[in-house]
Amino acid sequence: MPAATEEAAPTPLATTRAPGARPQVQATPTPVPTAAPAATAAPAPAATAKITRVIMANTVPLNESNRIWVGPWSNLVQNDPYGETLIENHEITSEPIPALAKSWTVSAGFDTWTFELEEGIPWHYGFGEFTAADVAHTHYLVTREDSNSNFKATWDTATTEIHDDYSISFNFDKPQLTGGRLFSRLQGDLVIQSKAQWDAAGGDDSAYDEMAAGTGSYQFAGRDLGSSVWYEKIDYDHWAGENPDFQELEWVWSAEQFTRLSLLLAGEVQGSDLSREVQVDAKAAGMKVVSSNNENNQSYGFFGGTYLSTMDSDLNPYPDGKNPYYTGEEPWHNPVVREAFNIAVDRQAIIDEVYFGNASSVYVPVYAPFTEGWSDRWVSEFDEKYGYDPDRAVALLAEAGYGPGDISIDMMSTVIPGNPEIPQLIQVLSTMWEAIGVDTNIIELELGTWLDTVRAHDIHETFTILRNTPIRTTQEGLRVFWVSEPDGFLFGWEDDIINQKYDCLERSLDIDEREQCARDAGDYMFDDFLTLPLFQTTFDMTIDPEFISEWVYPGVGSAHPTHVHNIKACPVGTDRCD
């Protein structure tokens, strides 16, 4: 590929909520210098903690593994404490800031991203110094044929070019306006791995299984399969000055949130991922809830079997003119039925009773006021179009030709890390739809089985809840949740309109054209009731204030709060840090 003309990367846009989701483009892209990171004071000395190891109870990951390529994004909860990315996210605003890359530039066409790397960063366990070779190697890992990375389809469109030990470029086939997110920890999955460690193991897939090297302020220390994984603080100064209060950190796995509550109340863990309903019991027992600084966790439901496109995501027509996964008409292919399902849901009651008031409405999935294509019309018209009206829902079903018991739907329930309320939402929705004459059947699935079923296009005659966290750009959100193969990932709703609007966002650098394409897709979703919009929340952790004083993090990464070095101890000599 010819060398790209490089300019400095666009200045990140400051925002107080889940930021960075609107690509910074101009009609004629002329990127401007990357904003220099704000000066920071020297790290404060670590507090004297009452315990050596701080333990957090989390939901069970899909795969217990250090291999970043074997599972989806949520698996990275295991790599985050010891691994780092090229770009970090600010602990308050979530904006992209330098990390392993001290600066970056992007070509005028946004198809080449070049990173200047920090020098002198040691790998754990003596595997030498971090260099560009490690970055290229990590790109290889997430693009392997057997990779299940969420972003594999995007990484597949890039090649790497090493300029020297501390400079590397990613050359994309198409404009990549969202690199500030893609290369970051909070929104991406390129957790840099050691090539020296890989080579020392002869390139065997097991290279990182027993002793995965990283560059973080914690290093991998051990794993008890089916139970937990733990980390220990490095015994030298971290290259960026991180200085955790606790000498050790452990993730304990527990699928049931009442078990996670029991562990917390019994003092066996000091923090736990709990739903708002269960937080009430924890707070009554003296525990404290810490929330992310951004409300960046969306949930919404898809009606299965909506594989309606006649073309793939590259706009190539299917040979027989229909999606290969289409098996026939289903009731919710009719927008009148989808409208009935939507207005049978009392969203305010769910916010009050399931989230205890700590949630807001999602108006159109993947969209928020800071994303491309957002329309205030969706807010002003939401109550009129989506407001709770079960009598009208019954009438709409009758209009579509369906009486009581004529529609049956299987409701897939699973525990997605970071969204403990989903099983409860499924129960509540089932009750509300039964009330309008729909027969529901709740099917509880282990997370891996659920994900395999969704990705295999095997959710005909079903309903399932997905989550968008952190809130992606419109383009990335369409790719992950909506579009057809080869670019799609979860295939929630496939049709030609969505594929066409996604293709526009993939190719266009014109800000007005992009805004219109994104708006068109959002208007279509909203006006035709394509999904069941649900709720937007912070990510909460319930902690024991006898041992933990605070944890500052911008939001959920893949399945958990990031910035684990910010878990602050309630110091010796202080009874509680309320």
C-alpha positions in Angstrom: 0.0 0.0 0.0 1.4 3.4 -0.9 2.6 5.4 2.1 -0.1 7.6 3.5 0.2 11.3 4.0 -0.1 11.7 7.8 -1.5 14.5 9.8 -2.1 14.7 13.5 -5.2 13.0 14.9 -8.4 14.8 15.6 -8.8 16.5 19.0 -11.1 14.5 21.2 -14.4 16.1 21.9 -15.0 16.8 25.6 -18.3 15.5 27.0 -19.6 14.7 30.4 -21.4 11.5 29.6 -20.4 8.4 27.6 -18.1 10.4 25.3 -16.2 9.9 22.2 -19.0 8.1 20.4 -19.4 10.7 17.6 -16.5 10.5 15.2 -14.6 13.8 14.8 -14.8 14.4 11.0 -15.1 17.4 8.8 -16.6 17.7 5.3 -13.0 17.7 4.0 -11.1 15.8 6.6 -8.2 17.8 7.9 -7.2 16.3 11.2 -5.6 18.6 13.8 -3.0 17.8 16.5 -3.8 15.3 19.2 -4.6 17.0 22.4 -1.8 16.7 24.8 -2.7 15.0 28.0 -3.3 17.2 31.0 -0.4 17.5 33.4 -0.8 15.1 36.4 0.6 15.2 39.8 3.0 12.5 41.0 1.0 9.5 42.2 0.1 9.5 45.9 1.7 6.9 48.1 -0.5 3.8 48.4 -2.7 3.7 51.5 -2.0 1.1 54.1 -4.7 -1.4 53.5 -6.2 -3.6 56.2 -5.9 -6.7 53.9 -3.4 -7.9 51.4 -5.8 -9.2 48.8 -8.9 -7.4 47.7 -11.5 -9.8 46.2 -14.3 -9.0 43.8 -17.2 -11.3 42.9 -18.1 -11.2 39.2 -20.3 -13.2 36.9 -18.6 -16.2 35.2 -16.8 -15.3 31.9 -17.6 -17.2 28.8 -14.1 -18.7 28.6 -11.7 -18.9 31.5 -8.6 -18.1 29.6 -5.7 -15.6 29.1 -6.0 -16.0 25.4 -7.5 -12.8 24.1 -8.6 -14.3 20.8 -10.8 -17.2 22.1 -13.9 -15.4 23.2 -15.9 -12.2 23.0 -15.1 -8.9 24.5 -16.5 -9.8 27.9 -13.7 -12.2 28.4 -11.2 -9.3 28.8 -12.2 -8.9 32.4 -9.5 -11.5 32.9 -6.8 -9.6 31.0 -7.5 -6.0 32.1 -5.7 -6.0 35.4 -2.4 -6.9 33.9 -2.8 -5.9 30.2 -2.7 -2.5 28.6 -3.8 -0.9 25.3 -2.4 1.7 23.0 -4.9 4.2 24.2 -6.4 4.6 27.6 -9.7 6.2 28.7 -9.8 9.0 31.2 -11.2 7.8 34.5 -13.8 10.6 34.7 -14.8 11.5 31.1 -13.8 8.3 29.3 -12.1 10.3 26.6 -9.2 8.6 24.8 -5.8 9.6 26.3 -2.3 8.3 25.6 -1.2 5.0 27.1 1.3 2.5 25.5 1.1 4.9 22.6 2.4 8.3 23.6 0.9 10.0 20.5 -0.8 9.0 17.3 -1.6 10.5 13.8 -4.2 9.7 11.2 -4.0 10.1 7.5 -6.3 12.6 5.7 -8.4 9.7 4.5 -8.7 8.2 8.0 -7.4 4.9 6.6 -3.9 4.9 8.2 -3.4 5.3 12.0 0.2 5.6 13.1 1.3 5.3 16.7 4.4 6.5 18.4 5.1 4.2 21.3 6.4 4.7 24.8 10.0 3.5 25.3 11.5 1.5 28.1 8.3 -0.2 29.3 9.2 -3.7 30.7 7.2 -6.8 30.2 6.3 -8.8 33.3 8.5 -11.8 34.1 11.5 -10.5 32.3 10.3 -10.8 28.7 12.1 -7.8 27.6 10.8 -4.4 26.5 7.5 -3.5 24.9 8.0 -2.6 21.1 6.0 -2.3 17.9 6.6 -6.0 17.3 4.2 -6.7 20.2 1.5 -4.5 18.7 1.8 -6.3 15.3 1.7 -9.7 17.1 -1.4 -8.8 19.0 -3.1 -7.8 15.7 -2.2 -11.2 14.4 -3.8 -12.9 17.4 -7.2 -11.1 17.0 -7.3 -11.8 13.3 -6.5 -15.5 13.4 -9.0 -17.7 11.6 -10.3 -19.1 14.9 -10.5 -15.6 16.5 -13.8 -14.8 18.2 -12.9 -11.2 18.9 -15.9 -8.8 18.7 -13.9 -6.6 16.4 -12.3 -9.3 14.2 -14.3 -8.1 11.1 -12.7 -4.6 11.6 -9.2 -5.9 12.4 -9.4 -8.1 9.3 -9.5 -5.0 7.1 -6.2 -3.7 8.4 -2.5 -4.6 7.9 0.3 -3.4 10.2 3.5 -1.7 9.1 6.4 -1.4 11.6 8.6 1.6 11.0 10.9 1.1 13.9 10.8 -0.4 17.4 8.6 2.5 18.6 6.5 3.4 15.6 3.8 1.3 13.8 0.9 2.0 11.4 -2.4 0.3 10.9 -3.5 0.5 7.2 -7.3 0.0 6.8 -9.1 -0.9 3.6 -11.8 1.6 4.5 -11.9 4.9 6.5 -11.6 4.2 10.2 -13.0 7.2 11.9 -13.3 5.6 15.3 -9.7 4.6 16.0 -9.7 6.7 19.2 -12.2 4.1 20.5 -11.0 1.0 18.6 -7.5 1.2 20.0 -8.6 2.0 23.5 -9.3 -0.2 26.5 -12.8 0.9 27.3 -14.1 0.5 23.7 -11.6 -1.8 22.0 -10.1 -5.3 22.4 -6.4 -4.9 21.4 -4.9 -5.7 24.7 -1.2 -5.9 23.8 0.5 -9.3 24.2 4.2 -10.1 24.4 5.7 -11.5 21.2 8.8 -12.6 23.1 6.7 -14.7 25.4 4.9 -16.2 22.4 8.2 -16.9 20.6 9.7 -18.5 23.7 6.8 -21.0 23.7 7.5 -21.8 20.1 4.3 -20.0 19.0 2.1 -22.5 20.8 -1.4 -21.4 21.7 -0.7 -22.2 25.3 2.0 -19.5 25.5 0.0 -17.3 27.9 -1.9 -19.9 29.8 0.3 -20.3 32.9 2.1 -16.9 33.2 0.7 -14.2 30.9 3.0 -11.2 30.7 1.6 -7.7 30.6 2.7 -4.2 31.3 0.2 -3.1 33.9 0.6 -2.2 37.6 -0.7 -5.7 38.4 0.7 -8.9 37.0 -1.0 -12.2 36.4 -0.4 -14.6 39.4 -2.7 -17.6 39.1 -6.0 -19.2 38.2 -8.2 -21.8 39.8 -10.4 -23.0 37.0 -14.1 -22.7 37.8 -13.4 -20.5 40.8 -11.2 -17.4 40.4 -8.2 -15.7 38.9 -5.8 -13.4 40.8 -3.1 -10.9 40.3 -0.3 -9.3 42.3 1.2 -5.8 42.4 4.5 -5.5 40.5 7.5 -5.0 42.8 8.9 -2.1 40.8 7.6 1.4 39.7 4.9 1.2 37.1 6.0 3.0 33.9 3.0 5.4 34.1 3.0 5.8 37.9 0.1 3.6 38.8 0.4 2.6 42.5 -2.5 0.4 43.6 -3.3 0.3 47.3 -3.8 -3.5 47.5 -0.9 -5.9 47.0 -3.2 -8.4 45.3 -6.5 -8.5 43.4 -8.7 -11.5 42.8 -11.8 -12.0 40.6 -14.1 -14.7 42.0 -16.6 -16.2 39.6 -20.2 -16.7 40.6 -23.1 -17.1 38.2 -25.8 -16.4 40.8 -26.1 -12.9 42.2 -27.6 -14.1 45.5 -24.4 -16.1 45.9 -22.4 -13.0 45.2 -24.4 -11.1 47.8 -23.8 -13.9 50.3 -20.1 -13.8 49.7 -20.1 -10.1 50.2 -22.1 -10.2 53.4 -20.0 -13.0 54.8 -16.8 -11.0 54.3 -15.4 -13.5 51.8 -15.2 -10.8 49.1 -15.0 -7.0 49.4 -16.9 -6.1 46.3 -19.6 -7.7 44.1 -21.5 -7.1 40.9 -25.2 -7.0 42.0 -28.5 -5.9 40.4 -30.2 -2.8 41.8 -32.8 -5.1 43.5 -30.2 -7.0 45.5 -28.2 -3.8 46.2 -31.0 -2.9 48.6 -30.2 -5.8 50.9 -26.5 -5.1 50.7 -26.9 -1.5 51.6 -29.2 -2.4 54.5 -26.3 -4.6 55.8 -23.9 -1.6 55.6 -22.4 -2.0 52.2 -21.9 0.9 49.7 -22.5 1.2 46.0 -20.0 2.9 43.7 -21.2 3.9 40.2 -19.4 4.7 37.0 -18.9 8.3 36.1 -20.9 7.8 32.8 -24.2 6.2 32.1 -22.9 4.1 29.3 -24.7 0.7 29.5 -27.7 0.3 27.2 -30.0 -2.7 27.0 -32.6 -3.5 24.3 -34.4 -6.5 22.9 -34.5 -8.1 19.5 -37.2 -10.3 18.0 -35.5 -13.4 16.6 -35.6 -14.6 13.0 -35.6 -11.2 11.4 -33.1 -12.1 8.7 -34.8 -10.1 6.0 -31.9 -8.7 3.9 -31.5 -9.6 0.2 -27.8 -8.6 0.3 -24.8 -8.9 2.6 -23.1 -6.1 4.5 -21.0 -5.3 1.4 -24.2 -4.9 -0.6 -23.6 -8.0 -2.7 -27.0 -9.6 -3.5 -27.6 -13.1 -2.2 -27.8 -15.7 -5.1 -31.5 -16.5 -4.6 -32.5 -13.0 -3.5 -33.0 -13.8 0.2 -31.0 -14.1 3.3 -29.6 -17.6 3.7 -30.9 -17.7 7.3 -34.4 -16.6 6.5 -36.8 -19.6 7.2 -40.2 -18.0 6.7 -42.6 -15.4 8.0 -42.8 -14.8 11.7 -45.4 -12.6 13.5 -43.0 -9.8 14.4 -42.0 -9.3 10.8 -45.2 -7.2 10.8 -44.5 -3.7 12.3 -48.0 -3.7 13.8 -47.1 -6.7 15.9 -43.8 -5.1 17.0 -45.7 -2.0 18.0 -48.1 -4.1 20.1 -45.2 -5.8 21.9 -43.6 -2.4 22.6 -46.7 -0.6 24.0 -47.5 -3.6 26.2 -44.4 -2.8 28.2 -44.7 -0.4 31.2 -41.2 1.0 31.1 -41.6 3.4 33.9 -42.8 0.6 36.2 -39.7 -1.3 35.3 -37.4 1.6 36.0 -39.1 2.1 39.4 -39.3 -1.5 40.4 -36.3 -3.2 38.8 -33.8 -0.4 38.7 -35.2 1.5 41.7 -35.2 4.7 39.7 -31.6 4.4 38.6 -32.0 4.1 34.9 -33.2 6.1 31.9 -34.9 5.2 28.7 -33.2 4.1 25.5 -35.1 5.6 22.7 -33.3 4.0 19.7 -30.7 1.2 20.3 -27.1 2.2 19.9 -28.0 5.9 19.7 -27.5 8.6 22.4 -27.3 12.4 22.2 -23.6 12.3 21.5 -23.7 9.8 18.6 -24.1 10.5 14.9 -27.6 10.7 13.7 -29.2 11.4 17.0 -32.7 13.1 16.8 -34.5 14.9 19.6 -37.7 13.9 17.8 -37.3 10.4 19.2 -37.5 11.8 22.7 -40.4 14.1 22.1 -42.5 11.4 20.3 -41.5 8.4 22.4 -44.4 8.5 24.9 -46.9 8.9 22.1 -45.5 6.0 20.0 -44.1 3.7 22.7 -46.1 4.6 25.8 -47.7 1.9 27.9 -51.2 1.0 26.5 -52.0 -2.7 26.9 -55.6 -2.3 25.6 -54.3 -0.8 22.4 -51.7 -3.6 22.2 -54.5 -6.2 22.2 -56.4 -4.2 19.5 -53.2 -4.0 17.3 -52.7 -7.8 17.6 -56.3 -8.3 16.6 -55.8 -5.9 13.6 -52.8 -8.0 12.6 -55.0 -11.2 12.8 -53.8 -12.5 16.1 -56.1 -13.4 19.1 -55.1 -14.7 22.5 -52.7 -17.6 22.3 -52.1 -17.2 18.6 -48.5 -15.9 19.1 -46.0 -17.9 21.1 -42.4 -16.7 21.7 -39.5 -18.3 23.5 -37.7 -15.8 25.7 -34.0 -16.4 26.0 -32.6 -15.6 29.4 -28.9 -15.5 30.3 -26.5 -13.6 32.6 -24.4 -11.2 30.5 -21.5 -10.0 32.6 -22.2 -6.4 33.6 -26.0 -6.6 33.2 -27.3 -8.5 36.2 -30.9 -7.3 35.7 -31.4 -9.2 32.4 -33.0 -12.3 33.9 -35.3 -10.2 35.9 -36.2 -8.1 32.8 -37.1 -11.3 30.9 -39.4 -12.3 33.7 -41.2 -9.0 33.8 -41.5 -8.7 30.0 -43.0 -12.3 30.0 -45.7 -11.2 32.5 -46.5 -8.1 30.5 -46.8 -9.9 27.2 -48.9 -12.7 28.7 -51.3 -10.0 29.8 -52.0 -9.2 26.1 -52.5 -12.8 25.1 -49.0 -13.8 24.0 -47.8 -17.2 25.1 -44.3 -16.9 26.5 -41.8 -19.6 27.4 -38.6 -18.6 29.3 -35.5 -20.6 28.3 -32.5 -20.2 30.6 -29.2 -20.6 28.8 -25.6 -20.6 29.9 -23.9 -17.6 28.4 -21.7 -19.5 25.9 -24.7 -21.5 24.6 -26.7 -18.2 24.3 -23.9 -16.5 22.4 -23.4 -19.4 20.1 -27.1 -19.6 19.4 -27.4 -15.9 18.6 -24.3 -15.8 16.4 -25.4 -18.9 14.5 -28.6 -17.1 13.4 -30.6 -19.8 15.4 -33.0 -17.6 17.3 -36.2 -18.0 15.2 -39.4 -17.4 17.1 -37.5 -16.0 20.1 -36.8 -12.8 21.9 -33.5 -11.9 23.5 -31.9 -8.9 25.2 -28.6 -7.5 24.1 -26.5 -4.8 25.7 -24.4 -2.0 24.2 -21.6 -1.1 26.5 -19.9 1.2 26.4 -22.2 3.0 24.0 -20.5 2.6 20.6 -20.4 4.9 17.7 -23.4 4.6 15.4 -21.3 2.9 12.8 -19.8 0.4 15.2 -23.2 -0.2 16.8 -24.8 -1.0 13.5 -22.0 -3.5 12.7 -22.1 -5.3 16.0 -25.9 -5.6 16.4 -27.6 -5.1 13.1 -25.9 -5.8 9.8 -25.5 -9.0 7.9 -22.4 -11.1 7.3 -19.5 -10.7 6.7 -19.2 -7.6 8.9 -22.0 -8.3 11.4 -21.5 -9.9 14.8 -24.8 -10.5 16.5 -27.3 -10.1 13.7 -30.2 -8.7 15.7 -32.1 -7.3 12.7 -30.9 -7.7 9.1 -32.4 -5.9 6.2 -31.3 -3.9 3.1 -32.0 -0.5 4.6 -29.7 -1.0 7.6 -27.0 -2.6 5.4 -27.1 0.3 3.1 -26.9 2.9 5.8 -24.0 1.0 7.4 -22.2 0.9 4.1 -22.6 4.7 3.8 -21.0 5.2 7.2 -18.2 2.8 6.4 -17.2 4.7 3.3 -18.1 8.3 3.7 -16.0 11.0 5.2 -18.5 13.8 4.5 -19.9 14.9 7.8 -23.3 15.9 6.4 -23.7 12.6 4.5 -22.7 10.6 7.5 -25.2 12.4 9.7 -28.0 11.8 7.2 -27.2 8.1 6.8 -27.1 7.6 10.6 -30.3 9.6 11.1 -32.1 7.6 8.4 -31.1 4.3 10.1 -32.3 5.6 13.5 -35.5 7.0 12.1 -36.3 3.7 10.5 -35.6 1.8 13.7 -37.8 4.2 15.7 -40.7 4.6 13.3 -41.0 0.9 12.4 -40.5 -0.4 16.0 -37.7 -2.7 14.9 -36.7 -3.6 18.4 -37.7 -3.2 22.0 -35.8 -0.2 23.4 -35.1 -0.7 27.1 -32.8 1.1 29.5 -29.6 3.0 30.0 -27.7 2.8 33.2 -24.4 3.3 35.0 -22.3 0.3 36.0 -22.4 -0.3 39.7 -20.2 -2.3 42.1 -21.3 -2.9 45.7 -18.4 -2.7 48.0 -17.6 -3.2 51.7 -16.6 0.3 53.1 -14.7 -1.4 55.9 -12.0 -2.3 53.4 -12.6 -0.1 50.3 -13.0 3.7 50.3 -13.7 4.4 46.6 -13.2 3.2 43.0 -13.2 5.8 40.3 -13.9 4.5 36.8 -15.5 6.0 33.7 -17.9 3.1 33.0 -18.1 -0.5 32.2 -15.5 -1.9 29.7 -16.4 -5.2 28.4 -18.0 -6.7 31.5 -16.7 -4.9 34.5 -15.3 -1.6 35.8 -11.9 -0.7 34.4 -9.1 1.2 36.2 -8.6 -1.5 38.9 -5.5 0.4 40.2 -8.1 3.0 41.4 -9.6 0.7 44.0 -8.7 2.6 47.1 -8.2 1.1 50.5 -10.0 2.2 53.6 -6.8 2.6 55.6 -5.6 1.0 58.8 -6.9 3.1 61.7 -10.2 3.9 60.0 -13.2 1.8 60.9 -15.3 2.5 57.8 -15.0 4.8 54.7 -18.6 5.7 54.1 
